[in-house]
Amino acid sequence: MLKVYICPVCGWMRTVSRRRDVECHQCGNSAMALTKLEYGKYAGMSGRERADYAESWLYIHKIPSVEE
């Protein structure tokens, strides 16, 4: 079963079948996050829909910065 991962740094998405430790080939981040998006839905998305999903995912999972 294919799984969809997203890079929490740059938002690049990739599909992986068996690996659990997935690295980003765009920015070099070594810890991509597993999404809740099913592969069938991901495969049916347009490029714009994928970009919107990544943008939304990054916004929701953004770690708030501590300002002094």
C-alpha positions, 0 to 999 in steps of 0.5 A: 500500500502506497503512503503519502508523505509531506516535507514539513519544511518545504511542503514537497510531497512524495509517495512511498510503499514500504519505507518508514524513514522518508527524506525530502529530495527537494530541500534535504530534510531527513524527516518527512511526515506521514499524511492522512491522505489516501493514495487513491485520492492523491493520485486523482488530484491535479497539481493545483489541488496538491499544492493547495493541500500542501499549503494547507497542511503546512499552515495547520502544522506550523510550529508557532515561533516564540517571540520575546 
